[in-house]
Amino acid sequence: MHATMSGRRQLNHYSAITATSRLAALITALCLSFAGTAFAENYYINASEGDDSWSGKLGTAFQVNGPWKSLARIAGVSLQPGDNILLHCASVWNEQLVIRAKGTAEARITIRPYGQCGNIRPIIRPTRMLSTSVTGTELTVPLQTAPQIVVVDNQTAPRARFPAQGYLSLQKINGVWHLPLSGIPVDNTTLTGADLVVRVNDYNIEERRLYSVGQNGEFTVAKPFAQAILRGAGAYLEGQPWMIAKSSQWAYNDTDRQLHVRLPNASAKVEVALPGNAITINNSEYLTLRGLGIVFAEQNGIEVNSGRDIRIEVMYAKDVGNSFIYATNADGLVIDGFLGARSQRNGVVASGNAVTVTNSDLSDIGVSTNIRKSVAAIELSYAVDAVITNNRIKRTGYSAIMFGKRARVENNSIIDACTRLSDCGAIYTSGAKKSLGLFGARILNNLIAGVPGNVDGSAAKLPLTAGVYLDDESAGIMVENNHIERAQRGIFSKAHSSRIVGNTLISNELSIFLTNAGARGNGRADGTQLGTNRIISMGPQAPMLTVGTSADEPLASADNEYFWLPAGVKHEERWLGAQHLPARAIAPSSIRRIYQAWSMVNAQEITTNAACPLTTSECPETRLLSGQKAIWPLVISPNSATVVVNQR
């Protein structure tokens, strides 16, 4: 009994010590957290009412103190965890922001608006107004370096090009490429110094400065092309004053270092973008940017050079020369609620671990008249464990989304991808030169509507496009429950060890195309799992093509659900090398005859109600693919589509 009571007293004593220790640890943690923010400062910046000689610690001017004026003033302080940089909501800065800031998980450093301005945001607009006299509507002004973005009356002006639309056909004579001088209204010597923009193949554009042009059109460029120019390639010339054909176009003369602009009127205001990025973030941690606007960035709206746990929230960037956001080695980067519009090349490009892009709207990427090499609206090929969810992407020159290892690509809507180039996927990946092995990536519940491709200026006769494109050396990718329509190929896979299940494919020239390692199937450990895809063939469209080799046997096959329109029905095709195999028998229960089909698309972030496209008497006959009657108005969830059929 004595030993037991003694043990209890020891236990109670130990419990008291433990509780005291836990309380002390909690108090210590709270103190450390408080210490991280107790001395945090707010720094205010107001472009119109501030003064860089003031302390910056007051939001409004009071006697001889108040906010700073310039973004550059931030460089004069050593930011500490918990500090806030507050930009007045009605301010516009014609300068660039460069920042290096290291907060902590408990005390982030934040850059955000202050003031009462409704929906108006502080704007970073890194441009310089050109002040000079104008004769009529022709502006000529000296500039030491050629600009990349010229702004006329708050709109980006196109750089002059020839021809104004379309392409010149390059000719290869005796192994040497020639320009067609007969179609160019100036002599060959004038062309020296112009930029030559060449569509070298289906999927790539390259630009080179003309070093010389011979009297027969043979030319040399400042550096060799990275890829071989294919026969039939098109090109256009850019950047010389004689090419200016209409108002708001511009050119730069390297010889006399003069900018030439044709104005819409004599009072038009002209600006040039400052070289570089609107915002540059260097080696930063636990930094948040929220609620800011960016316009007319020559390179990137935001560039992140190494860092971790940076958040970019509820911001916008418009009219940029390279990318809305360009980030390298940015572990834990989160981009949430971002709006990007009109980028010459790309949208969001990032590398690092656990990068997230979500709830964002990106449009008009790589689609300008002066086409450039473009990769994607969201390019995370070199980001591991990336999350790409709930984004809305419209009108891209090349791909909408590119992903890498262990990515989750889910609930995105993509409208009109691959509109300027070809050999392109709305959602695309490749394992070539990356040694990624099994990707372990997931492509789930995405809406893809319109992947037309474009072969103008290329040697190709028909565009190769796909809604989902799993290219060489990719593997281990799940493609499930996506809606894909109006692509040349709905799903195009070269990826082994993958799963393609439950997708809806309507009005694609070829719904599913498996080839190379992607053609493996039927129980192989590295095979493609296929099943329950709903394929709606409009007219002569083909449902499925499998092309493998003896190394791929047995070939993949599946019991999909087929919906046939009456005219020109095609069945599966299967090839083993050059051998055309008999079509696999399809169970009658897997085929349903229909007479009409519609895809009701909702690419918005809110639920919509769709009206019946038929007459009042016909609407009651419509059904969903499940066989249930369609109830009008049809409720369609965000970033999704519903197919309605008429079986009469």
C-alpha positions as CSV (number, residue, x, y, z in Angstrom):
1,M,0.0,0.0,0.0
2,H,2.8,2.4,0.9
3,A,4.5,1.7,-2.4
4,T,1.2,2.3,-4.3
5,M,0.6,5.6,-2.5
6,S,4.1,6.6,-3.1
7,G,3.8,5.8,-6.8
8,R,0.6,7.9,-7.0
9,R,2.3,10.8,-5.3
10,Q,5.2,10.5,-7.8
11,L,2.7,10.3,-10.7
12,N,0.8,13.3,-9.5
13,H,4.1,15.2,-9.0
14,Y,5.1,14.2,-12.6
15,S,1.7,15.3,-14.0
16,A,2.0,18.7,-12.3
17,I,5.5,19.1,-13.7
18,T,4.3,18.1,-17.2
19,A,1.4,20.5,-17.1
20,T,3.6,23.3,-15.9
21,S,6.1,22.5,-18.6
22,R,3.4,22.5,-21.3
23,L,2.0,25.8,-20.0
24,A,5.5,27.3,-20.1
25,A,6.1,26.0,-23.6
26,L,2.8,27.5,-24.7
27,I,3.6,30.8,-23.2
28,T,7.1,30.8,-24.7
29,A,5.6,30.0,-28.2
30,L,3.0,32.8,-27.8
31,C,5.8,35.2,-26.7
32,L,7.9,34.2,-29.7
33,S,5.0,34.7,-32.0
34,F,4.1,38.0,-30.4
35,A,7.8,39.1,-30.6
36,G,7.7,38.4,-34.4
37,T,4.8,40.9,-34.8
38,A,5.0,43.2,-31.8
39,F,7.5,45.5,-33.5
40,A,6.1,45.1,-37.0
41,E,5.7,48.3,-39.0
42,N,3.3,49.6,-41.5
43,Y,4.9,51.5,-44.4
44,Y,2.5,53.7,-46.5
45,I,3.1,54.8,-50.1
46,N,1.0,57.3,-51.9
47,A,2.1,58.3,-55.4
48,S,0.2,61.6,-55.5
49,E,0.4,62.9,-51.9
50,G,3.5,61.2,-50.5
51,D,7.1,62.4,-49.9
52,D,10.1,60.1,-49.8
53,S,11.7,62.3,-47.1
54,W,8.9,61.5,-44.7
55,S,8.8,58.4,-42.3
56,G,6.3,56.5,-44.4
57,K,4.5,55.5,-41.2
58,L,1.4,57.6,-41.6
59,G,-1.2,56.9,-44.3
60,T,-2.1,60.5,-44.8
61,A,0.0,63.6,-44.7
62,F,0.1,65.5,-41.4
63,Q,2.3,68.6,-41.1
64,V,5.8,67.4,-42.1
65,N,5.1,63.6,-42.0
66,G,3.1,61.1,-44.0
67,P,3.4,58.4,-46.6
68,W,6.3,57.9,-49.0
69,K,5.9,58.7,-52.6
70,S,7.9,56.1,-54.6
71,L,8.1,52.4,-54.7
72,A,11.9,52.7,-54.8
73,R,11.8,54.1,-51.2
74,I,11.1,50.5,-49.9
75,A,14.8,49.6,-50.7
76,G,15.8,52.0,-47.9
77,V,14.4,49.9,-45.1
78,S,15.2,46.5,-43.8
79,L,11.8,44.7,-43.7
80,Q,11.1,42.5,-40.7
81,P,8.6,39.7,-40.2
82,G,5.1,41.0,-39.8
83,D,5.8,44.3,-41.7
84,N,3.2,45.6,-44.1
85,I,3.8,47.7,-47.2
86,L,0.5,49.6,-47.9
87,L,-0.1,51.1,-51.3
88,H,-2.8,53.8,-51.7
89,C,-5.6,52.4,-53.7
90,A,-5.9,55.4,-56.0
91,S,-2.2,55.6,-56.8
92,V,-0.5,54.8,-60.1
93,W,3.3,54.3,-60.2
94,N,5.3,54.7,-63.4
95,E,8.1,52.7,-61.9
96,Q,9.1,49.2,-61.0
97,L,9.0,47.5,-57.7
98,V,12.0,45.3,-56.6
99,I,11.8,43.6,-53.3
100,R,13.6,41.1,-51.1
101,A,11.7,40.2,-48.0
102,K,11.8,37.4,-45.5
103,G,8.9,36.9,-43.2
104,T,8.1,33.8,-41.1
105,A,5.2,31.3,-41.1
106,E,3.8,33.2,-38.1
107,A,4.5,36.7,-39.3
108,R,4.3,37.1,-43.1
109,I,5.4,40.3,-44.8
110,T,2.5,41.7,-46.9
111,I,2.1,44.2,-49.7
112,R,-1.5,45.3,-50.1
113,P,-3.8,48.3,-50.7
114,Y,-5.0,50.9,-48.2
115,G,-7.6,53.6,-48.4
116,Q,-11.3,53.8,-49.5
117,C,-11.5,53.5,-53.3
118,G,-14.2,51.0,-54.0
119,N,-13.0,48.6,-56.6
120,I,-10.0,50.7,-57.6
121,R,-6.7,49.1,-57.0
122,P,-3.2,50.5,-56.8
123,I,-1.5,50.1,-60.2
124,I,2.1,49.6,-61.1
125,R,2.4,50.9,-64.7
126,P,6.2,50.9,-65.5
127,T,6.1,53.3,-68.6
128,R,7.6,56.6,-69.6
129,M,5.6,59.3,-71.4
130,L,7.2,60.6,-74.6
131,S,7.0,64.4,-74.8
132,T,7.8,65.8,-78.2
133,S,6.2,67.9,-81.0
134,V,4.1,66.1,-83.6
135,T,3.7,67.0,-87.2
136,G,0.2,65.9,-88.2
137,T,-0.1,62.3,-87.0
138,E,3.5,61.2,-87.5
139,L,5.6,61.1,-84.3
140,T,9.3,60.7,-84.5
141,V,11.3,60.8,-81.2
142,P,14.9,59.8,-80.4
143,L,15.4,56.7,-78.2
144,Q,18.7,55.1,-77.3
145,T,17.3,51.6,-77.3
146,A,14.4,50.0,-79.1
147,P,11.2,49.6,-77.0
148,Q,9.3,46.3,-76.7
149,I,5.9,47.8,-75.8
150,V,4.6,51.1,-77.1
151,V,1.3,52.4,-75.6
152,V,-0.9,54.8,-77.6
153,D,-3.8,56.3,-75.6
154,N,-3.8,53.5,-73.0
155,Q,-3.7,50.7,-75.6
156,T,-0.7,48.6,-76.7
157,A,0.2,49.5,-80.2
158,P,1.2,46.8,-82.7
159,R,4.8,46.8,-84.1
160,A,4.7,47.4,-87.8
161,R,5.1,44.2,-89.9
162,F,5.2,43.1,-93.5
163,P,3.0,41.6,-94.8
164,A,0.4,43.2,-92.5
165,Q,-1.3,39.8,-92.3
166,G,-0.3,36.3,-93.3
167,Y,3.2,35.1,-94.3
168,L,5.8,35.4,-96.9
169,S,6.9,32.0,-98.4
170,L,10.5,31.3,-97.8
171,Q,12.3,29.5,-100.6
172,K,15.2,27.1,-100.2
173,I,17.5,27.2,-103.3
174,N,20.7,25.1,-103.4
175,G,20.5,24.6,-99.7
176,V,20.2,28.3,-98.9
177,W,17.0,30.1,-97.6
178,H,15.8,33.1,-99.6
179,L,13.2,35.8,-99.1
180,P,10.8,36.4,-102.0
181,L,12.1,39.9,-102.9
182,S,9.6,40.3,-105.7
183,G,6.8,40.6,-103.2
184,I,8.6,43.2,-100.9
185,P,8.3,46.9,-101.8
186,V,11.8,47.9,-100.8
187,D,15.3,46.9,-102.1
188,N,17.3,44.2,-100.4
189,T,19.7,46.5,-98.7
190,T,16.9,48.3,-96.8
191,L,16.0,45.0,-95.1
192,T,19.2,44.8,-93.2
193,G,18.4,45.3,-89.5
194,A,14.7,44.2,-89.8
195,D,13.5,41.3,-87.6
196,L,12.6,38.1,-89.4
197,V,9.9,36.0,-87.7
198,V,9.7,32.5,-89.0
199,R,7.3,29.7,-88.3
200,V,10.0,27.0,-88.4
201,N,7.6,24.1,-87.8
202,D,4.1,23.3,-86.6
203,Y,4.7,24.3,-83.0
204,N,7.4,26.9,-82.9
205,I,8.2,30.5,-83.9
206,E,11.7,31.9,-84.0
207,E,12.8,35.5,-84.4
208,R,16.2,36.6,-85.8
209,R,17.7,40.0,-86.8
210,L,18.6,40.1,-90.5
211,Y,22.3,40.7,-90.8
212,S,22.3,41.0,-94.5
213,V,20.1,40.3,-97.6
214,G,21.6,39.6,-101.0
215,Q,20.2,40.8,-104.3
216,N,18.5,37.4,-104.9
217,G,16.9,37.3,-101.4
218,E,19.5,35.1,-99.7
219,F,19.9,36.2,-96.2
220,T,22.1,35.8,-93.1
221,V,20.9,36.2,-89.5
222,A,22.6,37.3,-86.3
223,K,22.6,33.8,-84.9
224,P,21.5,30.4,-86.3
225,F,17.9,29.1,-85.9
226,A,17.6,26.7,-82.9
227,Q,15.4,24.4,-85.0
228,A,15.7,23.5,-88.7
229,I,13.3,25.5,-90.9
230,L,10.9,23.1,-92.7
231,R,10.2,23.4,-96.3
232,G,7.0,25.4,-96.9
233,A,7.7,27.6,-93.8
234,G,6.3,31.1,-93.7
235,A,7.8,34.3,-92.3
236,Y,7.1,37.9,-91.9
237,L,9.3,41.0,-91.5
238,E,9.0,43.4,-88.6
239,G,10.1,46.7,-87.1
240,Q,11.2,49.1,-89.9
241,P,9.4,52.4,-90.6
242,W,8.5,51.6,-94.2
243,M,6.2,48.8,-92.9
244,I,3.9,51.3,-91.0
245,A,0.6,51.0,-92.9
246,K,-2.0,52.3,-90.5
247,S,-2.5,54.4,-87.3
248,S,-1.2,53.3,-83.9
249,Q,1.6,51.2,-85.5
250,W,5.2,51.8,-84.6
251,A,8.7,51.0,-85.7
252,Y,12.3,51.7,-84.5
253,N,15.1,52.7,-86.8
254,D,18.4,51.3,-85.5
255,T,20.5,53.5,-87.8
256,D,19.4,56.9,-86.4
257,R,17.9,55.5,-83.1
258,Q,14.5,57.0,-83.8
259,L,11.0,55.7,-82.7
260,H,8.4,56.2,-85.4
261,V,4.7,56.1,-84.5
262,R,1.6,56.8,-86.6
263,L,-0.9,58.4,-84.3
264,P,-4.7,58.2,-84.5
265,N,-4.8,61.9,-83.9
266,A,-2.4,64.8,-83.2
267,S,-3.3,64.8,-79.5
268,A,-2.7,61.1,-78.9
269,K,-0.4,60.3,-75.9
270,V,2.5,57.9,-76.4
271,E,4.3,55.9,-73.8
272,V,7.0,53.2,-73.9
273,A,7.4,50.4,-71.3
274,L,10.5,50.5,-69.1
275,P,12.9,47.6,-69.7
276,G,12.3,44.7,-67.3
277,N,9.5,43.5,-65.0
278,A,6.8,45.4,-63.1
279,I,7.6,43.6,-59.9
280,T,10.7,41.6,-59.2
281,I,10.9,39.4,-56.0
282,N,14.4,38.1,-55.1
283,N,15.2,35.4,-52.6
284,S,12.1,36.0,-50.5
285,E,10.1,33.9,-48.0
286,Y,6.7,34.2,-46.5
287,L,5.7,37.2,-48.6
288,T,2.2,38.0,-49.7
289,L,1.1,40.3,-52.5
290,R,-2.6,41.1,-52.5
291,G,-5.0,43.3,-54.4
292,L,-2.6,45.1,-56.8
293,G,-2.8,45.8,-60.5
294,I,-0.1,45.7,-63.2
295,V,-0.2,47.0,-66.7
296,F,2.2,47.4,-69.6
297,A,5.2,45.3,-68.3
298,E,7.8,44.9,-70.9
299,Q,8.9,41.5,-69.7
300,N,6.9,39.9,-66.8
301,G,4.2,41.3,-64.6
302,I,5.8,39.5,-61.6
303,E,9.1,37.7,-61.6
304,V,10.1,35.5,-58.7
305,N,13.8,34.6,-58.4
306,S,14.1,31.8,-55.8
307,G,12.1,31.8,-52.6
308,R,9.5,29.9,-50.7
309,D,5.9,30.3,-49.5
310,I,5.1,33.4,-51.6
311,R,1.5,34.1,-52.1
312,I,0.0,36.2,-55.0
313,E,-3.6,36.8,-54.2
314,V,-6.5,38.7,-56.0
315,M,-4.2,40.6,-58.4
316,Y,-4.3,41.3,-62.1
317,A,-1.7,41.8,-64.9
318,K,-2.6,43.1,-68.4
319,D,-0.6,43.7,-71.5
320,V,2.7,42.1,-70.8
321,G,5.6,41.2,-73.1
322,N,6.6,37.8,-71.7
323,S,4.5,36.3,-68.9
324,F,2.0,37.5,-66.3
325,I,4.0,35.6,-63.6
326,Y,7.4,34.0,-64.1
327,A,8.9,32.1,-61.1
328,T,11.9,29.9,-60.8
329,N,12.7,27.7,-57.7
330,A,9.7,29.0,-55.9
331,D,8.7,26.2,-53.5
332,G,5.2,26.6,-52.1
333,L,4.2,29.4,-54.4
334,V,0.4,30.1,-54.3
335,I,-1.3,32.1,-57.0
336,D,-5.0,32.5,-56.1
337,G,-7.6,34.7,-57.7
338,F,-5.3,36.1,-60.4
339,L,-6.6,37.8,-63.5
340,G,-4.3,37.9,-66.5
341,A,-5.2,39.3,-69.9
342,R,-3.1,39.8,-73.1
343,S,0.3,38.3,-72.9
344,Q,2.6,38.2,-75.9
345,R,4.0,34.8,-75.0
346,N,2.9,33.0,-71.8
347,G,0.7,33.2,-68.8
348,V,1.9,31.7,-65.5
349,V,5.3,29.9,-65.7
350,A,6.7,28.4,-62.5
351,S,9.2,25.8,-61.2
352,G,9.6,24.5,-57.7
353,N,7.8,22.1,-55.3
354,A,4.1,22.3,-54.4
355,V,3.2,25.3,-56.7
356,T,-0.5,26.1,-56.7
357,V,-2.5,28.0,-59.3
358,T,-6.1,28.3,-58.5
359,N,-9.3,30.3,-59.0
360,S,-7.7,32.4,-61.7
361,D,-8.8,33.8,-65.1
362,L,-6.3,33.9,-67.9
363,S,-7.1,35.0,-71.5
364,D,-5.5,36.0,-74.8
365,I,-2.1,34.4,-74.3
366,G,0.1,34.2,-77.4
367,V,-2.6,35.2,-79.8
368,S,-1.5,38.6,-81.0
369,T,-1.2,39.5,-84.7
370,N,2.6,39.6,-84.4
371,I,2.8,36.0,-83.3
372,R,5.7,34.9,-81.0
373,K,6.8,31.6,-79.6
374,S,4.2,30.7,-76.9
375,V,4.1,27.7,-74.5
376,A,1.1,27.8,-72.2
377,A,-1.3,29.8,-70.1
378,I,-0.2,27.8,-67.1
379,E,3.3,26.2,-67.6
380,L,4.3,24.0,-64.6
381,S,6.2,21.2,-66.4
382,Y,9.1,21.6,-64.0
383,A,7.0,22.0,-60.9
384,V,6.7,18.9,-58.7
385,D,3.4,18.2,-56.8
386,A,1.7,21.2,-58.5
387,V,-2.0,21.9,-58.0
388,I,-3.8,23.5,-60.9
389,T,-7.5,23.8,-60.0
390,N,-10.6,25.9,-60.7
391,N,-9.0,28.1,-63.4
392,R,-10.7,29.6,-66.4
393,I,-8.5,29.9,-69.6
394,K,-9.7,31.4,-72.8
395,R,-7.9,31.9,-76.2
396,T,-4.4,30.6,-76.1
397,G,-1.9,30.5,-79.1
398,Y,-0.5,27.2,-77.9
399,S,-1.3,25.0,-74.9
400,A,-3.6,26.0,-72.0
401,I,-2.0,23.9,-69.3
402,M,1.4,22.0,-69.2
403,F,2.1,19.9,-66.1
404,G,4.8,17.7,-64.6
405,K,5.3,15.0,-62.0
406,R,2.5,14.3,-59.4
407,A,0.5,17.3,-60.7
408,R,-3.2,17.6,-60.0
409,V,-5.1,19.3,-62.8
410,E,-8.7,19.5,-61.8
411,N,-11.9,21.4,-62.5
412,N,-10.4,23.9,-65.0
413,S,-12.3,25.2,-68.0
414,I,-10.4,25.8,-71.3
415,I,-12.1,27.5,-74.2
416,D,-10.3,27.8,-77.5
417,A,-6.7,26.6,-77.0
418,C,-4.1,26.0,-79.7
419,T,-5.5,28.8,-81.9
420,R,-2.2,30.0,-83.5
421,L,0.0,26.9,-83.6
422,S,-0.3,23.1,-84.1
423,D,1.0,19.8,-82.7
424,C,-0.6,21.0,-79.5
425,G,-2.7,19.9,-76.6
426,A,-5.0,22.0,-74.5
427,I,-3.7,20.0,-71.5
428,Y,-0.2,18.7,-72.4
429,T,2.8,17.0,-70.9
430,S,6.0,15.3,-72.1
431,G,8.6,13.3,-70.3
432,A,11.3,13.9,-72.9
433,K,14.6,14.9,-71.5
434,K,13.1,15.0,-67.9
435,S,13.7,11.5,-66.6
436,L,10.4,11.7,-64.6
437,G,9.5,8.0,-64.7
438,L,5.9,7.4,-63.6
439,F,4.3,10.8,-63.3
440,G,1.6,9.9,-60.8
441,A,-0.3,12.9,-62.2
442,R,-4.1,13.3,-62.3
443,I,-6.2,15.1,-64.9
444,L,-9.8,15.2,-63.5
445,N,-13.1,16.9,-64.2
446,N,-11.8,19.5,-66.7
447,L,-13.8,21.2,-69.4
448,I,-12.1,21.5,-72.8
449,A,-14.1,23.1,-75.6
450,G,-12.4,24.1,-78.9
451,V,-8.9,23.1,-79.8
452,P,-8.7,24.0,-83.5
453,G,-5.0,24.3,-84.3
454,N,-3.6,26.6,-87.0
455,V,-1.3,25.7,-89.9
456,D,-1.0,29.2,-91.5
457,G,2.7,29.7,-92.4
458,S,3.6,26.1,-91.8
459,A,4.3,23.1,-94.1
460,A,1.5,21.1,-92.5
461,K,-1.8,20.7,-94.4
462,L,-3.9,19.8,-91.3
463,P,-3.4,20.7,-87.7
464,L,-2.7,18.1,-85.1
465,T,-4.4,19.0,-81.8
466,A,-5.7,17.2,-78.8
467,G,-7.8,18.0,-75.7
468,V,-5.4,16.0,-73.6
469,Y,-2.0,15.2,-75.1
470,L,0.3,12.8,-73.2
471,D,3.5,13.0,-75.3
472,D,6.7,11.0,-75.5
473,E,8.2,9.4,-72.4
474,S,5.2,10.4,-70.2
475,A,3.7,7.6,-68.0
476,G,1.5,6.9,-65.1
477,I,-1.2,9.5,-65.7
478,M,-4.9,9.4,-64.7
479,V,-7.3,11.0,-67.1
480,E,-10.8,10.8,-65.7
481,N,-14.2,12.4,-66.0
482,N,-13.1,15.2,-68.4
483,H,-15.4,16.8,-71.0
484,I,-13.6,17.3,-74.4
485,E,-15.1,18.7,-77.6
486,R,-14.1,20.1,-80.9
487,A,-10.4,18.9,-81.0
488,Q,-8.7,17.0,-83.8
489,R,-8.0,14.3,-81.2
490,G,-9.9,14.2,-78.0
491,I,-7.3,12.2,-76.0
492,F,-4.0,11.4,-77.6
493,S,-1.7,9.2,-75.5
494,K,1.8,7.8,-75.8
495,A,1.9,7.2,-72.1
496,H,2.1,3.7,-70.7
497,S,0.8,2.8,-67.2
498,S,-2.0,5.3,-67.5
499,R,-5.8,5.3,-66.9
500,I,-8.3,6.8,-69.3
501,V,-11.8,6.4,-67.8
502,G,-15.2,8.1,-67.6
503,N,-14.4,10.9,-70.0
504,T,-17.1,12.5,-72.3
505,L,-15.8,13.1,-75.9
506,I,-18.1,14.8,-78.4
507,S,-17.5,16.2,-81.9
508,N,-13.8,15.3,-82.0
509,E,-12.5,14.1,-85.4
510,L,-10.9,11.2,-83.5
511,S,-12.0,10.7,-79.9
512,I,-9.2,8.5,-78.5
513,F,-5.9,7.8,-80.1
514,L,-3.4,5.5,-78.4
515,T,0.0,4.9,-79.9
516,N,3.6,4.0,-79.0
517,A,3.7,2.9,-75.3
518,G,0.2,4.2,-74.8
519,A,-1.2,1.4,-77.0
520,R,-0.3,-1.3,-74.4
521,G,-3.1,-2.8,-72.6
522,N,-5.3,-5.8,-71.6
523,G,-3.8,-6.7,-68.3
524,R,-0.2,-5.6,-68.7
525,A,1.3,-4.0,-65.7
526,D,2.4,-1.1,-67.9
527,G,-0.8,-1.1,-70.0
528,T,-3.4,1.6,-70.5
529,Q,-6.6,1.1,-68.6
530,L,-9.6,2.1,-70.6
531,G,-13.3,2.1,-69.9
532,T,-16.7,3.7,-69.7
533,N,-15.7,6.7,-71.8
534,R,-18.7,8.2,-73.5
535,I,-18.0,8.9,-77.1
536,I,-20.4,10.9,-79.2
537,S,-19.4,10.7,-82.9
538,M,-20.8,13.5,-85.1
539,G,-21.2,12.2,-88.6
540,P,-18.0,10.6,-90.0
541,Q,-15.9,11.1,-86.9
542,A,-13.9,8.1,-85.6
543,P,-14.3,6.9,-82.0
544,M,-11.0,5.2,-81.4
545,L,-7.6,4.4,-83.1
546,T,-4.9,2.2,-81.5
547,V,-1.5,1.9,-83.2
548,G,1.0,-0.3,-81.6
549,T,4.0,-2.6,-82.3
550,S,4.7,-6.2,-81.4
551,A,6.4,-4.9,-78.2
552,D,3.1,-3.4,-77.2
553,E,1.0,-6.5,-77.4
554,P,-1.6,-7.2,-76.3
555,L,-3.1,-3.8,-77.5
556,A,-5.4,-1.7,-75.3
557,S,-9.1,-2.1,-75.8
558,A,-12.1,-1.0,-73.8
559,D,-15.9,-1.2,-73.5
560,N,-16.7,2.4,-74.0
561,E,-20.2,3.8,-74.5
562,Y,-20.8,4.9,-78.1
563,F,-23.4,7.3,-79.3
564,W,-23.8,7.2,-83.1
565,L,-25.3,9.9,-85.3
566,P,-26.8,8.3,-88.4
567,A,-24.6,9.6,-91.2
568,G,-21.1,8.1,-92.0
569,V,-20.6,6.1,-88.9
570,K,-17.0,4.8,-88.3
571,H,-15.8,2.1,-86.0
572,E,-12.6,1.5,-84.1
573,E,-9.4,1.0,-86.0
574,R,-6.5,-1.1,-84.8
575,W,-3.0,-1.4,-86.2
576,L,-0.1,-3.5,-85.3
577,G,2.8,-1.8,-87.2
578,A,1.7,-1.7,-90.8
579,Q,-0.9,-4.5,-90.3
580,H,-4.5,-3.4,-90.2
581,L,-6.2,-5.6,-87.5
582,P,-9.9,-6.5,-87.6
583,A,-12.1,-4.1,-85.7
584,R,-12.8,-5.3,-82.2
585,A,-16.4,-6.4,-81.8
586,I,-18.4,-3.9,-79.9
587,A,-21.3,-5.2,-77.8
588,P,-24.7,-4.0,-79.1
589,S,-25.5,-2.7,-75.6
590,S,-22.6,-0.3,-75.9
591,I,-24.0,1.4,-79.0
592,R,-26.9,3.8,-78.9
593,R,-28.3,5.4,-82.1
594,I,-29.1,9.1,-81.8
595,Y,-30.2,11.8,-84.3
596,Q,-29.1,15.0,-82.6
597,A,-26.6,16.0,-79.9
598,W,-25.7,19.2,-78.2
599,S,-23.1,20.2,-75.7
600,M,-24.2,22.8,-73.2
601,V,-21.0,24.5,-71.9
602,N,-20.6,26.6,-68.8
603,A,-17.1,28.1,-68.6
604,Q,-18.1,30.5,-65.8
605,E,-17.4,30.3,-62.1
606,I,-21.1,30.3,-61.2
607,T,-23.9,27.8,-61.9
608,T,-26.0,28.7,-65.0
609,N,-29.4,27.6,-66.4
610,A,-29.4,26.7,-70.1
611,A,-32.4,27.0,-72.3
612,C,-33.5,24.2,-74.6
613,P,-32.1,24.8,-78.2
614,L,-35.2,23.2,-79.8
615,T,-38.8,24.0,-80.3
616,T,-41.2,23.7,-77.4
617,S,-42.6,20.5,-78.8
618,E,-39.2,18.9,-79.3
619,C,-37.7,19.7,-75.9
620,P,-39.6,17.0,-74.0
621,E,-37.9,14.4,-76.2
622,T,-34.4,15.3,-75.2
623,R,-32.4,13.1,-72.8
624,L,-29.1,13.1,-71.0
625,L,-26.4,10.5,-71.8
626,S,-27.6,8.6,-68.8
627,G,-31.0,8.1,-70.5
628,Q,-32.8,10.4,-68.1
629,K,-35.1,13.0,-69.5
630,A,-33.5,16.5,-69.7
631,I,-35.3,19.0,-67.5
632,W,-35.3,22.5,-68.9
633,P,-33.8,25.0,-68.0
634,L,-30.8,22.7,-67.6
635,V,-28.7,23.4,-64.5
636,I,-25.0,23.3,-65.4
637,S,-22.3,23.5,-62.8
638,P,-19.3,25.9,-63.1
639,N,-16.5,24.8,-65.4
640,S,-18.5,21.9,-66.8
641,A,-20.7,20.8,-69.7
642,T,-23.7,18.6,-70.2
643,V,-24.5,16.7,-73.4
644,V,-28.1,16.4,-74.4
645,V,-29.3,14.0,-77.2
646,N,-32.4,13.4,-79.2
647,Q,-33.1,9.8,-79.9
648,R,-36.1,10.3,-82.2
